[in-house]
Amino acid sequence: MSTYAFRSVDNCKVRLQIWDTAGQERFRAMAPMYYRGAHAAILVYDITSEESFQDMSSWVEGDELYCDCYYNIIHTDMLHVKELKKNMTEDLVIHVVGNKLDLASTHRAVPLRRTQEYVARTLGSDCHTHEVSAKEDDGAIEELFLQITQTLVGRKFDTERQRYLKQTNPVMIQETPAQSSSCCGV
């Protein structure tokens, strides 16, 4: 399922196209159509389910995991990382999200620290972790999309700046120290 979201970041209007495959096996064969050209991926697991975390973990470790600016964002439980990286347009922004935070105090099965350590070890330090409650709208999901959008817009500006610098070939002018004009040469 695809949906669009619009954001304004750093005076740039951004349209996000969000694909939600819900991590279902029946969408797996069609997944490459969704993430071709993707700029970001949100990998979601259930913090109350060890099995959900293990499913995500096994896909990650098996080299598989179940945006004027325009970005595609994949919201899914599982993505095929090799295929995703082959079809993406730039470095992929990855956020791993534990859902059902509203049940954490009574039903937590996956500690946040464990997720953070796992993500750092398998996906690297550029990958971010979050915990949210889709049920309770506390702004965390909006903040997640804002972080992703800011990262993508920042990269676009950096890329455009680098391209401009290459095209214009600027000359760096440095001030040289004034030479002494003493008659004694001192």
MODELLER restraints for C-alpha pairs under 7 A, 6 or more apart:
rsr = mdl.restraints
at = mdl.atoms
rsr.add(forms.Gaussian(group=physical.xy_distance, feature=features.Distance(at['CA:1:A'], at['CA:19:A']), mean=5.61, stdev=0.5))
rsr.add(forms.Gaussian(group=physical.xy_distance, feature=features.Distance(at['CA:1:A'], at['CA:20:A']), mean=5.31, stdev=0.5))
rsr.add(forms.Gaussian(group=physical.xy_distance, feature=features.Distance(at['CA:1:A'], at['CA:21:A']), mean=6.54, stdev=0.5))
rsr.add(forms.Gaussian(group=physical.xy_distance, feature=features.Distance(at['CA:2:A'], at['CA:17:A']), mean=6.75, stdev=0.5))
rsr.add(forms.Gaussian(group=physical.xy_distance, feature=features.Distance(at['CA:2:A'], at['CA:18:A']), mean=5.49, stdev=0.5))
rsr.add(forms.Gaussian(group=physical.xy_distance, feature=features.Distance(at['CA:2:A'], at['CA:19:A']), mean=4.48, stdev=0.5))
rsr.add(forms.Gaussian(group=physical.xy_distance, feature=features.Distance(at['CA:2:A'], at['CA:20:A']), mean=6.40, stdev=0.5))
rsr.add(forms.Gaussian(group=physical.xy_distance, feature=features.Distance(at['CA:3:A'], at['CA:17:A']), mean=5.88, stdev=0.5))
rsr.add(forms.Gaussian(group=physical.xy_distance, feature=features.Distance(at['CA:3:A'], at['CA:18:A']), mean=5.24, stdev=0.5))
rsr.add(forms.Gaussian(group=physical.xy_distance, feature=features.Distance(at['CA:3:A'], at['CA:19:A']), mean=6.62, stdev=0.5))
rsr.add(forms.Gaussian(group=physical.xy_distance, feature=features.Distance(at['CA:4:A'], at['CA:15:A']), mean=6.78, stdev=0.5))
rsr.add(forms.Gaussian(group=physical.xy_distance, feature=features.Distance(at['CA:4:A'], at['CA:16:A']), mean=5.49, stdev=0.5))
rsr.add(forms.Gaussian(group=physical.xy_distance, feature=features.Distance(at['CA:4:A'], at['CA:17:A']), mean=4.62, stdev=0.5))
rsr.add(forms.Gaussian(group=physical.xy_distance, feature=features.Distance(at['CA:4:A'], at['CA:18:A']), mean=5.98, stdev=0.5))
rsr.add(forms.Gaussian(group=physical.xy_distance, feature=features.Distance(at['CA:5:A'], at['CA:15:A']), mean=5.87, stdev=0.5))
rsr.add(forms.Gaussian(group=physical.xy_distance, feature=features.Distance(at['CA:5:A'], at['CA:16:A']), mean=5.05, stdev=0.5))
rsr.add(forms.Gaussian(group=physical.xy_distance, feature=features.Distance(at['CA:5:A'], at['CA:17:A']), mean=6.59, stdev=0.5))
rsr.add(forms.Gaussian(group=physical.xy_distance, feature=features.Distance(at['CA:6:A'], at['CA:14:A']), mean=5.64, stdev=0.5))
rsr.add(forms.Gaussian(group=physical.xy_distance, feature=features.Distance(at['CA:6:A'], at['CA:15:A']), mean=4.59, stdev=0.5))
rsr.add(forms.Gaussian(group=physical.xy_distance, feature=features.Distance(at['CA:6:A'], at['CA:16:A']), mean=6.08, stdev=0.5))
rsr.add(forms.Gaussian(group=physical.xy_distance, feature=features.Distance(at['CA:7:A'], at['CA:13:A']), mean=6.01, stdev=0.5))
rsr.add(forms.Gaussian(group=physical.xy_distance, feature=features.Distance(at['CA:7:A'], at['CA:14:A']), mean=5.12, stdev=0.5))
rsr.add(forms.Gaussian(group=physical.xy_distance, feature=features.Distance(at['CA:7:A'], at['CA:15:A']), mean=6.50, stdev=0.5))
rsr.add(forms.Gaussian(group=physical.xy_distance, feature=features.Distance(at['CA:8:A'], at['CA:14:A']), mean=5.81, stdev=0.5))
rsr.add(forms.Gaussian(group=physical.xy_distance, feature=features.Distance(at['CA:9:A'], at['CA:150:A']), mean=6.36, stdev=0.5))
rsr.add(forms.Gaussian(group=physical.xy_distance, feature=features.Distance(at['CA:12:A'], at['CA:68:A']), mean=6.66, stdev=0.5))
rsr.add(forms.Gaussian(group=physical.xy_distance, feature=features.Distance(at['CA:13:A'], at['CA:68:A']), mean=5.80, stdev=0.5))
rsr.add(forms.Gaussian(group=physical.xy_distance, feature=features.Distance(at['CA:13:A'], at['CA:69:A']), mean=6.66, stdev=0.5))
rsr.add(forms.Gaussian(group=physical.xy_distance, feature=features.Distance(at['CA:14:A'], at['CA:67:A']), mean=6.55, stdev=0.5))
rsr.add(forms.Gaussian(group=physical.xy_distance, feature=features.Distance(at['CA:14:A'], at['CA:68:A']), mean=6.40, stdev=0.5))
rsr.add(forms.Gaussian(group=physical.xy_distance, feature=features.Distance(at['CA:14:A'], at['CA:69:A']), mean=4.91, stdev=0.5))
rsr.add(forms.Gaussian(group=physical.xy_distance, feature=features.Distance(at['CA:14:A'], at['CA:70:A']), mean=5.95, stdev=0.5))
rsr.add(forms.Gaussian(group=physical.xy_distance, feature=features.Distance(at['CA:15:A'], at['CA:67:A']), mean=5.63, stdev=0.5))
rsr.add(forms.Gaussian(group=physical.xy_distance, feature=features.Distance(at['CA:15:A'], at['CA:69:A']), mean=6.42, stdev=0.5))
rsr.add(forms.Gaussian(group=physical.xy_distance, feature=features.Distance(at['CA:15:A'], at['CA:70:A']), mean=5.09, stdev=0.5))
rsr.add(forms.Gaussian(group=physical.xy_distance, feature=features.Distance(at['CA:15:A'], at['CA:71:A']), mean=6.60, stdev=0.5))
rsr.add(forms.Gaussian(group=physical.xy_distance, feature=features.Distance(at['CA:16:A'], at['CA:67:A']), mean=4.74, stdev=0.5))
rsr.add(forms.Gaussian(group=physical.xy_distance, feature=features.Distance(at['CA:16:A'], at['CA:70:A']), mean=6.05, stdev=0.5))
rsr.add(forms.Gaussian(group=physical.xy_distance, feature=features.Distance(at['CA:16:A'], at['CA:71:A']), mean=5.11, stdev=0.5))
rsr.add(forms.Gaussian(group=physical.xy_distance, feature=features.Distance(at['CA:16:A'], at['CA:72:A']), mean=5.97, stdev=0.5))
rsr.add(forms.Gaussian(group=physical.xy_distance, feature=features.Distance(at['CA:16:A'], at['CA:73:A']), mean=6.79, stdev=0.5))
rsr.add(forms.Gaussian(group=physical.xy_distance, feature=features.Distance(at['CA:17:A'], at['CA:67:A']), mean=6.47, stdev=0.5))
rsr.add(forms.Gaussian(group=physical.xy_distance, feature=features.Distance(at['CA:17:A'], at['CA:71:A']), mean=6.20, stdev=0.5))
rsr.add(forms.Gaussian(group=physical.xy_distance, feature=features.Distance(at['CA:17:A'], at['CA:72:A']), mean=4.83, stdev=0.5))
rsr.add(forms.Gaussian(group=physical.xy_distance, feature=features.Distance(at['CA:17:A'], at['CA:73:A']), mean=6.00, stdev=0.5))
rsr.add(forms.Gaussian(group=physical.xy_distance, feature=features.Distance(at['CA:18:A'], at['CA:72:A']), mean=6.07, stdev=0.5))
rsr.add(forms.Gaussian(group=physical.xy_distance, feature=features.Distance(at['CA:18:A'], at['CA:73:A']), mean=4.83, stdev=0.5))
rsr.add(forms.Gaussian(group=physical.xy_distance, feature=features.Distance(at['CA:18:A'], at['CA:74:A']), mean=5.74, stdev=0.5))
rsr.add(forms.Gaussian(group=physical.xy_distance, feature=features.Distance(at['CA:18:A'], at['CA:75:A']), mean=6.59, stdev=0.5))
rsr.add(forms.Gaussian(group=physical.xy_distance, feature=features.Distance(at['CA:19:A'], at['CA:34:A']), mean=6.55, stdev=0.5))
rsr.add(forms.Gaussian(group=physical.xy_distance, feature=features.Distance(at['CA:19:A'], at['CA:73:A']), mean=6.40, stdev=0.5))
rsr.add(forms.Gaussian(group=physical.xy_distance, feature=features.Distance(at['CA:19:A'], at['CA:74:A']), mean=4.93, stdev=0.5))
rsr.add(forms.Gaussian(group=physical.xy_distance, feature=features.Distance(at['CA:19:A'], at['CA:75:A']), mean=5.73, stdev=0.5))
rsr.add(forms.Gaussian(group=physical.xy_distance, feature=features.Distance(at['CA:20:A'], at['CA:74:A']), mean=6.34, stdev=0.5))
rsr.add(forms.Gaussian(group=physical.xy_distance, feature=features.Distance(at['CA:20:A'], at['CA:75:A']), mean=4.75, stdev=0.5))
rsr.add(forms.Gaussian(group=physical.xy_distance, feature=features.Distance(at['CA:20:A'], at['CA:76:A']), mean=5.57, stdev=0.5))
rsr.add(forms.Gaussian(group=physical.xy_distance, feature=features.Distance(at['CA:21:A'], at['CA:27:A']), mean=6.27, stdev=0.5))
rsr.add(forms.Gaussian(group=physical.xy_distance, feature=features.Distance(at['CA:21:A'], at['CA:75:A']), mean=6.80, stdev=0.5))
rsr.add(forms.Gaussian(group=physical.xy_distance, feature=features.Distance(at['CA:21:A'], at['CA:76:A']), mean=5.28, stdev=0.5))
rsr.add(forms.Gaussian(group=physical.xy_distance, feature=features.Distance(at['CA:22:A'], at['CA:76:A']), mean=5.25, stdev=0.5))
rsr.add(forms.Gaussian(group=physical.xy_distance, feature=features.Distance(at['CA:22:A'], at['CA:77:A']), mean=6.15, stdev=0.5))
rsr.add(forms.Gaussian(group=physical.xy_distance, feature=features.Distance(at['CA:23:A'], at['CA:66:A']), mean=5.44, stdev=0.5))
rsr.add(forms.Gaussian(group=physical.xy_distance, feature=features.Distance(at['CA:23:A'], at['CA:76:A']), mean=5.25, stdev=0.5))
rsr.add(forms.Gaussian(group=physical.xy_distance, feature=features.Distance(at['CA:23:A'], at['CA:77:A']), mean=4.27, stdev=0.5))
rsr.add(forms.Gaussian(group=physical.xy_distance, feature=features.Distance(at['CA:23:A'], at['CA:78:A']), mean=5.10, stdev=0.5))
rsr.add(forms.Gaussian(group=physical.xy_distance, feature=features.Distance(at['CA:32:A'], at['CA:83:A']), mean=6.90, stdev=0.5))
rsr.add(forms.Gaussian(group=physical.xy_distance, feature=features.Distance(at['CA:32:A'], at['CA:84:A']), mean=7.00, stdev=0.5))
rsr.add(forms.Gaussian(group=physical.xy_distance, feature=features.Distance(at['CA:35:A'], at['CA:74:A']), mean=6.32, stdev=0.5))
rsr.add(forms.Gaussian(group=physical.xy_distance, feature=features.Distance(at['CA:35:A'], at['CA:84:A']), mean=6.18, stdev=0.5))
rsr.add(forms.Gaussian(group=physical.xy_distance, feature=features.Distance(at['CA:36:A'], at['CA:84:A']), mean=6.80, stdev=0.5))
rsr.add(forms.Gaussian(group=physical.xy_distance, feature=features.Distance(at['CA:36:A'], at['CA:87:A']), mean=4.77, stdev=0.5))
rsr.add(forms.Gaussian(group=physical.xy_distance, feature=features.Distance(at['CA:36:A'], at['CA:88:A']), mean=5.98, stdev=0.5))
rsr.add(forms.Gaussian(group=physical.xy_distance, feature=features.Distance(at['CA:37:A'], at['CA:87:A']), mean=5.39, stdev=0.5))
rsr.add(forms.Gaussian(group=physical.xy_distance, feature=features.Distance(at['CA:37:A'], at['CA:88:A']), mean=4.26, stdev=0.5))
rsr.add(forms.Gaussian(group=physical.xy_distance, feature=features.Distance(at['CA:37:A'], at['CA:89:A']), mean=5.25, stdev=0.5))
rsr.add(forms.Gaussian(group=physical.xy_distance, feature=features.Distance(at['CA:38:A'], at['CA:72:A']), mean=4.82, stdev=0.5))
rsr.add(forms.Gaussian(group=physical.xy_distance, feature=features.Distance(at['CA:38:A'], at['CA:73:A']), mean=5.87, stdev=0.5))
rsr.add(forms.Gaussian(group=physical.xy_distance, feature=features.Distance(at['CA:38:A'], at['CA:74:A']), mean=6.87, stdev=0.5))
rsr.add(forms.Gaussian(group=physical.xy_distance, feature=features.Distance(at['CA:38:A'], at['CA:88:A']), mean=5.03, stdev=0.5))
rsr.add(forms.Gaussian(group=physical.xy_distance, feature=features.Distance(at['CA:38:A'], at['CA:89:A']), mean=6.72, stdev=0.5))
rsr.add(forms.Gaussian(group=physical.xy_distance, feature=features.Distance(at['CA:39:A'], at['CA:71:A']), mean=6.12, stdev=0.5))
rsr.add(forms.Gaussian(group=physical.xy_distance, feature=features.Distance(at['CA:39:A'], at['CA:72:A']), mean=5.68, stdev=0.5))
rsr.add(forms.Gaussian(group=physical.xy_distance, feature=features.Distance(at['CA:39:A'], at['CA:73:A']), mean=6.08, stdev=0.5))
rsr.add(forms.Gaussian(group=physical.xy_distance, feature=features.Distance(at['CA:39:A'], at['CA:88:A']), mean=6.27, stdev=0.5))
rsr.add(forms.Gaussian(group=physical.xy_distance, feature=features.Distance(at['CA:39:A'], at['CA:89:A']), mean=6.56, stdev=0.5))
rsr.add(forms.Gaussian(group=physical.xy_distance, feature=features.Distance(at['CA:39:A'], at['CA:90:A']), mean=6.61, stdev=0.5))
rsr.add(forms.Gaussian(group=physical.xy_distance, feature=features.Distance(at['CA:39:A'], at['CA:92:A']), mean=5.27, stdev=0.5))
rsr.add(forms.Gaussian(group=physical.xy_distance, feature=features.Distance(at['CA:39:A'], at['CA:93:A']), mean=6.35, stdev=0.5))
rsr.add(forms.Gaussian(group=physical.xy_distance, feature=features.Distance(at['CA:40:A'], at['CA:72:A']), mean=6.82, stdev=0.5))
rsr.add(forms.Gaussian(group=physical.xy_distance, feature=features.Distance(at['CA:40:A'], at['CA:73:A']), mean=4.84, stdev=0.5))
rsr.add(forms.Gaussian(group=physical.xy_distance, feature=features.Distance(at['CA:40:A'], at['CA:74:A']), mean=6.29, stdev=0.5))
rsr.add(forms.Gaussian(group=physical.xy_distance, feature=features.Distance(at['CA:40:A'], at['CA:92:A']), mean=5.22, stdev=0.5))
rsr.add(forms.Gaussian(group=physical.xy_distance, feature=features.Distance(at['CA:40:A'], at['CA:93:A']), mean=4.40, stdev=0.5))
rsr.add(forms.Gaussian(group=physical.xy_distance, feature=features.Distance(at['CA:40:A'], at['CA:94:A']), mean=5.71, stdev=0.5))
rsr.add(forms.Gaussian(group=physical.xy_distance, feature=features.Distance(at['CA:41:A'], at['CA:73:A']), mean=5.70, stdev=0.5))
rsr.add(forms.Gaussian(group=physical.xy_distance, feature=features.Distance(at['CA:41:A'], at['CA:74:A']), mean=4.71, stdev=0.5))
rsr.add(forms.Gaussian(group=physical.xy_distance, feature=features.Distance(at['CA:41:A'], at['CA:75:A']), mean=6.02, stdev=0.5))
rsr.add(forms.Gaussian(group=physical.xy_distance, feature=features.Distance(at['CA:41:A'], at['CA:93:A']), mean=6.23, stdev=0.5))
rsr.add(forms.Gaussian(group=physical.xy_distance, feature=features.Distance(at['CA:41:A'], at['CA:94:A']), mean=4.88, stdev=0.5))
rsr.add(forms.Gaussian(group=physical.xy_distance, feature=features.Distance(at['CA:41:A'], at['CA:95:A']), mean=6.39, stdev=0.5))
rsr.add(forms.Gaussian(group=physical.xy_distance, feature=features.Distance(at['CA:42:A'], at['CA:74:A']), mean=6.09, stdev=0.5))
rsr.add(forms.Gaussian(group=physical.xy_distance, feature=features.Distance(at['CA:42:A'], at['CA:75:A']), mean=4.77, stdev=0.5))
rsr.add(forms.Gaussian(group=physical.xy_distance, feature=features.Distance(at['CA:42:A'], at['CA:76:A']), mean=6.16, stdev=0.5))
rsr.add(forms.Gaussian(group=physical.xy_distance, feature=features.Distance(at['CA:42:A'], at['CA:94:A']), mean=5.93, stdev=0.5))
rsr.add(forms.Gaussian(group=physical.xy_distance, feature=features.Distance(at['CA:42:A'], at['CA:95:A']), mean=4.89, stdev=0.5))
rsr.add(forms.Gaussian(group=physical.xy_distance, feature=features.Distance(at['CA:42:A'], at['CA:96:A']), mean=5.78, stdev=0.5))
rsr.add(forms.Gaussian(group=physical.xy_distance, feature=features.Distance(at['CA:42:A'], at['CA:97:A']), mean=6.81, stdev=0.5))
rsr.add(forms.Gaussian(group=physical.xy_distance, feature=features.Distance(at['CA:43:A'], at['CA:75:A']), mean=6.43, stdev=0.5))
rsr.add(forms.Gaussian(group=physical.xy_distance, feature=features.Distance(at['CA:43:A'], at['CA:76:A']), mean=5.39, stdev=0.5))
rsr.add(forms.Gaussian(group=physical.xy_distance, feature=features.Distance(at['CA:43:A'], at['CA:77:A']), mean=4.93, stdev=0.5))
rsr.add(forms.Gaussian(group=physical.xy_distance, feature=features.Distance(at['CA:43:A'], at['CA:78:A']), mean=6.69, stdev=0.5))
rsr.add(forms.Gaussian(group=physical.xy_distance, feature=features.Distance(at['CA:43:A'], at['CA:95:A']), mean=6.25, stdev=0.5))
rsr.add(forms.Gaussian(group=physical.xy_distance, feature=features.Distance(at['CA:43:A'], at['CA:96:A']), mean=4.69, stdev=0.5))
rsr.add(forms.Gaussian(group=physical.xy_distance, feature=features.Distance(at['CA:43:A'], at['CA:97:A']), mean=5.94, stdev=0.5))
rsr.add(forms.Gaussian(group=physical.xy_distance, feature=features.Distance(at['CA:44:A'], at['CA:76:A']), mean=6.12, stdev=0.5))
rsr.add(forms.Gaussian(group=physical.xy_distance, feature=features.Distance(at['CA:44:A'], at['CA:77:A']), mean=4.76, stdev=0.5))
rsr.add(forms.Gaussian(group=physical.xy_distance, feature=features.Distance(at['CA:44:A'], at['CA:96:A']), mean=5.96, stdev=0.5))
rsr.add(forms.Gaussian(group=physical.xy_distance, feature=features.Distance(at['CA:44:A'], at['CA:97:A']), mean=4.72, stdev=0.5))
rsr.add(forms.Gaussian(group=physical.xy_distance, feature=features.Distance(at['CA:44:A'], at['CA:98:A']), mean=5.82, stdev=0.5))
rsr.add(forms.Gaussian(group=physical.xy_distance, feature=features.Distance(at['CA:44:A'], at['CA:99:A']), mean=6.70, stdev=0.5))
rsr.add(forms.Gaussian(group=physical.xy_distance, feature=features.Distance(at['CA:45:A'], at['CA:52:A']), mean=5.52, stdev=0.5))
rsr.add(forms.Gaussian(group=physical.xy_distance, feature=features.Distance(at['CA:45:A'], at['CA:53:A']), mean=5.69, stdev=0.5))
rsr.add(forms.Gaussian(group=physical.xy_distance, feature=features.Distance(at['CA:45:A'], at['CA:56:A']), mean=6.94, stdev=0.5))
rsr.add(forms.Gaussian(group=physical.xy_distance, feature=features.Distance(at['CA:45:A'], at['CA:77:A']), mean=6.28, stdev=0.5))
rsr.add(forms.Gaussian(group=physical.xy_distance, feature=features.Distance(at['CA:45:A'], at['CA:97:A']), mean=6.38, stdev=0.5))
rsr.add(forms.Gaussian(group=physical.xy_distance, feature=features.Distance(at['CA:45:A'], at['CA:98:A']), mean=5.07, stdev=0.5))
rsr.add(forms.Gaussian(group=physical.xy_distance, feature=features.Distance(at['CA:45:A'], at['CA:99:A']), mean=6.08, stdev=0.5))
rsr.add(forms.Gaussian(group=physical.xy_distance, feature=features.Distance(at['CA:46:A'], at['CA:52:A']), mean=5.72, stdev=0.5))
rsr.add(forms.Gaussian(group=physical.xy_distance, feature=features.Distance(at['CA:46:A'], at['CA:53:A']), mean=6.79, stdev=0.5))
rsr.add(forms.Gaussian(group=physical.xy_distance, feature=features.Distance(at['CA:46:A'], at['CA:98:A']), mean=5.55, stdev=0.5))
rsr.add(forms.Gaussian(group=physical.xy_distance, feature=features.Distance(at['CA:46:A'], at['CA:99:A']), mean=4.98, stdev=0.5))
rsr.add(forms.Gaussian(group=physical.xy_distance, feature=features.Distance(at['CA:46:A'], at['CA:100:A']), mean=6.25, stdev=0.5))
rsr.add(forms.Gaussian(group=physical.xy_distance, feature=features.Distance(at['CA:47:A'], at['CA:98:A']), mean=5.32, stdev=0.5))
rsr.add(forms.Gaussian(group=physical.xy_distance, feature=features.Distance(at['CA:47:A'], at['CA:99:A']), mean=5.89, stdev=0.5))
rsr.add(forms.Gaussian(group=physical.xy_distance, feature=features.Distance(at['CA:47:A'], at['CA:100:A']), mean=6.26, stdev=0.5))
rsr.add(forms.Gaussian(group=physical.xy_distance, feature=features.Distance(at['CA:47:A'], at['CA:108:A']), mean=5.75, stdev=0.5))
rsr.add(forms.Gaussian(group=physical.xy_distance, feature=features.Distance(at['CA:47:A'], at['CA:109:A']), mean=5.89, stdev=0.5))
rsr.add(forms.Gaussian(group=physical.xy_distance, feature=features.Distance(at['CA:47:A'], at['CA:110:A']), mean=5.15, stdev=0.5))
rsr.add(forms.Gaussian(group=physical.xy_distance, feature=features.Distance(at['CA:48:A'], at['CA:107:A']), mean=5.42, stdev=0.5))
rsr.add(forms.Gaussian(group=physical.xy_distance, feature=features.Distance(at['CA:48:A'], at['CA:108:A']), mean=4.53, stdev=0.5))
rsr.add(forms.Gaussian(group=physical.xy_distance, feature=features.Distance(at['CA:48:A'], at['CA:109:A']), mean=4.71, stdev=0.5))
rsr.add(forms.Gaussian(group=physical.xy_distance, feature=features.Distance(at['CA:48:A'], at['CA:110:A']), mean=6.53, stdev=0.5))
rsr.add(forms.Gaussian(group=physical.xy_distance, feature=features.Distance(at['CA:49:A'], at['CA:109:A']), mean=5.65, stdev=0.5))
rsr.add(forms.Gaussian(group=physical.xy_distance, feature=features.Distance(at['CA:50:A'], at['CA:109:A']), mean=5.67, stdev=0.5))
rsr.add(forms.Gaussian(group=physical.xy_distance, feature=features.Distance(at['CA:50:A'], at['CA:110:A']), mean=6.17, stdev=0.5))
rsr.add(forms.Gaussian(group=physical.xy_distance, feature=features.Distance(at['CA:56:A'], at['CA:65:A']), mean=6.17, stdev=0.5))
rsr.add(forms.Gaussian(group=physical.xy_distance, feature=features.Distance(at['CA:56:A'], at['CA:66:A']), mean=6.07, stdev=0.5))
rsr.add(forms.Gaussian(group=physical.xy_distance, feature=features.Distance(at['CA:56:A'], at['CA:77:A']), mean=6.77, stdev=0.5))
rsr.add(forms.Gaussian(group=physical.xy_distance, feature=features.Distance(at['CA:56:A'], at['CA:78:A']), mean=6.47, stdev=0.5))
rsr.add(forms.Gaussian(group=physical.xy_distance, feature=features.Distance(at['CA:59:A'], at['CA:65:A']), mean=4.28, stdev=0.5))
rsr.add(forms.Gaussian(group=physical.xy_distance, feature=features.Distance(at['CA:59:A'], at['CA:66:A']), mean=6.03, stdev=0.5))
rsr.add(forms.Gaussian(group=physical.xy_distance, feature=features.Distance(at['CA:59:A'], at['CA:78:A']), mean=6.93, stdev=0.5))
rsr.add(forms.Gaussian(group=physical.xy_distance, feature=features.Distance(at['CA:63:A'], at['CA:80:A']), mean=6.87, stdev=0.5))
rsr.add(forms.Gaussian(group=physical.xy_distance, feature=features.Distance(at['CA:63:A'], at['CA:81:A']), mean=5.81, stdev=0.5))
rsr.add(forms.Gaussian(group=physical.xy_distance, feature=features.Distance(at['CA:63:A'], at['CA:82:A']), mean=6.37, stdev=0.5))
rsr.add(forms.Gaussian(group=physical.xy_distance, feature=features.Distance(at['CA:64:A'], at['CA:79:A']), mean=5.93, stdev=0.5))
rsr.add(forms.Gaussian(group=physical.xy_distance, feature=features.Distance(at['CA:64:A'], at['CA:80:A']), mean=4.10, stdev=0.5))
rsr.add(forms.Gaussian(group=physical.xy_distance, feature=features.Distance(at['CA:64:A'], at['CA:81:A']), mean=5.01, stdev=0.5))
rsr.add(forms.Gaussian(group=physical.xy_distance, feature=features.Distance(at['CA:64:A'], at['CA:82:A']), mean=6.94, stdev=0.5))
rsr.add(forms.Gaussian(group=physical.xy_distance, feature=features.Distance(at['CA:65:A'], at['CA:78:A']), mean=4.16, stdev=0.5))
rsr.add(forms.Gaussian(group=physical.xy_distance, feature=features.Distance(at['CA:65:A'], at['CA:79:A']), mean=3.81, stdev=0.5))
rsr.add(forms.Gaussian(group=physical.xy_distance, feature=features.Distance(at['CA:65:A'], at['CA:80:A']), mean=4.93, stdev=0.5))
rsr.add(forms.Gaussian(group=physical.xy_distance, feature=features.Distance(at['CA:65:A'], at['CA:81:A']), mean=5.81, stdev=0.5))
rsr.add(forms.Gaussian(group=physical.xy_distance, feature=features.Distance(at['CA:66:A'], at['CA:76:A']), mean=6.73, stdev=0.5))
rsr.add(forms.Gaussian(group=physical.xy_distance, feature=features.Distance(at['CA:66:A'], at['CA:77:A']), mean=4.63, stdev=0.5))
rsr.add(forms.Gaussian(group=physical.xy_distance, feature=features.Distance(at['CA:66:A'], at['CA:78:A']), mean=1.25, stdev=0.5))
rsr.add(forms.Gaussian(group=physical.xy_distance, feature=features.Distance(at['CA:66:A'], at['CA:79:A']), mean=4.21, stdev=0.5))
rsr.add(forms.Gaussian(group=physical.xy_distance, feature=features.Distance(at['CA:66:A'], at['CA:80:A']), mean=6.72, stdev=0.5))
rsr.add(forms.Gaussian(group=physical.xy_distance, feature=features.Distance(at['CA:94:A'], at['CA:127:A']), mean=5.14, stdev=0.5))
rsr.add(forms.Gaussian(group=physical.xy_distance, feature=features.Distance(at['CA:94:A'], at['CA:128:A']), mean=6.64, stdev=0.5))
rsr.add(forms.Gaussian(group=physical.xy_distance, feature=features.Distance(at['CA:95:A'], at['CA:127:A']), mean=5.62, stdev=0.5))
rsr.add(forms.Gaussian(group=physical.xy_distance, feature=features.Distance(at['CA:95:A'], at['CA:128:A']), mean=4.71, stdev=0.5))
rsr.add(forms.Gaussian(group=physical.xy_distance, feature=features.Distance(at['CA:95:A'], at['CA:129:A']), mean=5.68, stdev=0.5))
rsr.add(forms.Gaussian(group=physical.xy_distance, feature=features.Distance(at['CA:96:A'], at['CA:128:A']), mean=6.15, stdev=0.5))
rsr.add(forms.Gaussian(group=physical.xy_distance, feature=features.Distance(at['CA:96:A'], at['CA:129:A']), mean=4.76, stdev=0.5))
rsr.add(forms.Gaussian(group=physical.xy_distance, feature=features.Distance(at['CA:96:A'], at['CA:130:A']), mean=6.37, stdev=0.5))
rsr.add(forms.Gaussian(group=physical.xy_distance, feature=features.Distance(at['CA:97:A'], at['CA:129:A']), mean=5.74, stdev=0.5))
rsr.add(forms.Gaussian(group=physical.xy_distance, feature=features.Distance(at['CA:97:A'], at['CA:130:A']), mean=4.78, stdev=0.5))
rsr.add(forms.Gaussian(group=physical.xy_distance, feature=features.Distance(at['CA:97:A'], at['CA:131:A']), mean=5.51, stdev=0.5))
rsr.add(forms.Gaussian(group=physical.xy_distance, feature=features.Distance(at['CA:98:A'], at['CA:130:A']), mean=6.17, stdev=0.5))
rsr.add(forms.Gaussian(group=physical.xy_distance, feature=features.Distance(at['CA:98:A'], at['CA:131:A']), mean=4.53, stdev=0.5))
rsr.add(forms.Gaussian(group=physical.xy_distance, feature=features.Distance(at['CA:98:A'], at['CA:132:A']), mean=6.26, stdev=0.5))
rsr.add(forms.Gaussian(group=physical.xy_distance, feature=features.Distance(at['CA:99:A'], at['CA:131:A']), mean=5.86, stdev=0.5))
rsr.add(forms.Gaussian(group=physical.xy_distance, feature=features.Distance(at['CA:99:A'], at['CA:132:A']), mean=5.07, stdev=0.5))
rsr.add(forms.Gaussian(group=physical.xy_distance, feature=features.Distance(at['CA:99:A'], at['CA:133:A']), mean=5.45, stdev=0.5))
rsr.add(forms.Gaussian(group=physical.xy_distance, feature=features.Distance(at['CA:99:A'], at['CA:134:A']), mean=6.68, stdev=0.5))
rsr.add(forms.Gaussian(group=physical.xy_distance, feature=features.Distance(at['CA:100:A'], at['CA:132:A']), mean=6.34, stdev=0.5))
rsr.add(forms.Gaussian(group=physical.xy_distance, feature=features.Distance(at['CA:100:A'], at['CA:133:A']), mean=4.66, stdev=0.5))
rsr.add(forms.Gaussian(group=physical.xy_distance, feature=features.Distance(at['CA:100:A'], at['CA:134:A']), mean=6.63, stdev=0.5))
rsr.add(forms.Gaussian(group=physical.xy_distance, feature=features.Distance(at['CA:101:A'], at['CA:131:A']), mean=6.09, stdev=0.5))
rsr.add(forms.Gaussian(group=physical.xy_distance, feature=features.Distance(at['CA:101:A'], at['CA:132:A']), mean=5.22, stdev=0.5))
rsr.add(forms.Gaussian(group=physical.xy_distance, feature=features.Distance(at['CA:101:A'], at['CA:133:A']), mean=4.75, stdev=0.5))
rsr.add(forms.Gaussian(group=physical.xy_distance, feature=features.Distance(at['CA:102:A'], at['CA:133:A']), mean=5.63, stdev=0.5))
rsr.add(forms.Gaussian(group=physical.xy_distance, feature=features.Distance(at['CA:116:A'], at['CA:129:A']), mean=6.30, stdev=0.5))
rsr.add(forms.Gaussian(group=physical.xy_distance, feature=features.Distance(at['CA:119:A'], at['CA:127:A']), mean=6.86, stdev=0.5))
rsr.add(forms.Gaussian(group=physical.xy_distance, feature=features.Distance(at['CA:132:A'], at['CA:140:A']), mean=5.95, stdev=0.5))
rsr.add(forms.Gaussian(group=physical.xy_distance, feature=features.Distance(at['CA:132:A'], at['CA:141:A']), mean=6.59, stdev=0.5))
